């Protein structure tokens, strides 16, 4: 029983007659690419993100320790917090404005 719309191998274009396993090869290549992307997004990227978070956490812990130590240095014997004097002297105009708020 021949279908009128079916073509025989002889009627196929030469490019498709060369290798009948072309769809299988393309399927295998696509499967490998999908599997590689799956591994990339489920293993490699989360590991990299976790290592980056640990580095940031270590930096944050160091900065918090530094600020806590600075705060401990700024507390005098009575327990009152004082601010260290700025290294640059303030202008007389700003000092005059600040005196109004210190009273």
N, C-alpha and C positions, 0 to 999 in steps of 0.2 A: 504494500500500500504506500504509494508516494503522495506526499503532500505537495500541492502546487507551489506553496510559498517556501518550501525547504530547498536549500542549495546543497549541491554535492561538494566534495572536497576540491574537485577540479574547478568548480565555479568560484571558490573562495579567493579573495585577493592574495597575492603572493606574500604580503607581510604577515598575514595570519596563518599561512601554511608553513612557515619556517619552523616554528616551535609550538606544538600543541600544548605544552606545559606552561605557557606564558601566564595564564590566569593563576595557576598554582604558585608560580614563582612570585608574582605580584602579591598574592595573598600572604605568603610567608614573609616577604619584606615588610608589608604593612603590619603584620602581627609582631614582628621584631621591633618595629618603630613604636607601636602602641605599648608593648611591654617595657621598652626602654623609658618611655615617657612616664609610665606608671611607677617604675622604680625611682625615677628622678624626682617626681612630685611627692612620693610617699616616704622615701628614705633619705635622699641627699638633702633636699631643701629643709625638712624639719631638723635634721642634725645640724646643719649650718646655722639655722635660726636659734637653736638651743645653745650652741657655743657662743654666738653673738650675745645672747641674753646673759649668759654667765659672765662674759667680759664686762658688759655694762653694769651688771650687779656688783662685780668686784670694784669697778670704778666708783659706783655710787656709795658703796660701803666705805671706801677710802675717803671720799669727800665728806660723808657724814661724820666719820671719826675726826677728820680735820676740823670741821665746824664745831663739834662737841669739845674738842681740846681747846679751840680758840675761845669758846664760851666759858670754859673753866678758868682760863687765864684772865678773862675779863671780870671775874667775880672777886670782889675784895673780901677782907676778913669778916665784915658784917653781913655778907651775903647779898649785898646790893650790887647789881650789875652796872658796870661803868663802861663807857665807850672810849676806846683809845683815841687820843687826839689825832686829827688828820696830819699827814706829813706836810701838807701844803697849808701855810697860814691863811686864815680867812681874811677877806678884805674888811676894812673898818665899817663900810656901809652895811655889810651883812651882819657884822657883829652888833651894830646898833639895832638892827631889826630883831636879832635873836634875843637881845637883852630884854625886850618888851615881853617875850614869852617865858622867860626864866623866872619872873617874879611870881 
